[in-house]
Amino acid sequence: MPVPEKTRLRREALARRDAETGRDARSRVIVERVLNLPPYEAAGLISVFVGVGREVDSLPLIESALA
């Protein structure tokens, strides 16, 4: 894919994401789903990104893992 097209597609995808509402509610649902996954419950080690901007708020997941 040519770079200009990739840049355009990325901008469009980010604009759609930024236009969405309900980040907090969606983040809670995602965190609850992860916390209840058997592989997560059995994991001895996990890797989590810290969401920025309009991304999923992963801090509750991180806090739960550290508790």
N, C-alpha and C positions, 0 to 999 in steps of 0.2 A: 504494500500500500504506500503510495507516495506520501512523503512527510506532510505537505500542506493538507491533504485529505485527512490524515490521521489527526492533525491539529484541529481541524474543523470538527471532526467527529467527537474528539475529546471535549471541546468547548460546548458542543450541543449536549453531550451526556451530562456534563457538570451543570449546565444551565437547567436541565430537567430535574436533576437531583436537588439543586438549590431552590427550585420552585416548589418542591414538595413540602407539605406541612405534616405535623404530627411526629417529628423526630423523636421526641421523648417517649411517646407511646410505642413507636416501632422499636426503639432501642430496648425498652423493657421486655417486649415480646421476644426479641432476639436473644437477650441475655437469659431469660427464663428457659428458652428452648435449649440453649447451650448447657446451662446448669443441669438440665434433666437428661442429657444424652449419656447413655451408658459409657461410651468411650471417654467422655469428659470425666465422669465420676470415677473411672478406673485409672485415669492418667496420673502419673507421678510427676509429670512435667508438662507445662503448657506454654504456648507462645501467643501473646495477644498484642495487637496494635493499639495504640491510643488514637481514638478518632479525633479528627480536627475539623473545624468548620461545621459543615452539615452532615458529616459522616456519623455512623452509629456511635453512640456514647458507650464506650466499652469500660469505663471506669468502674461501674458496679460489678462487672465480671472480674476485673482485676482485684477489687477489694474483697470479693467473695473468695477468690483463690488464695489471697494472702491471710484470710481469717483463720 
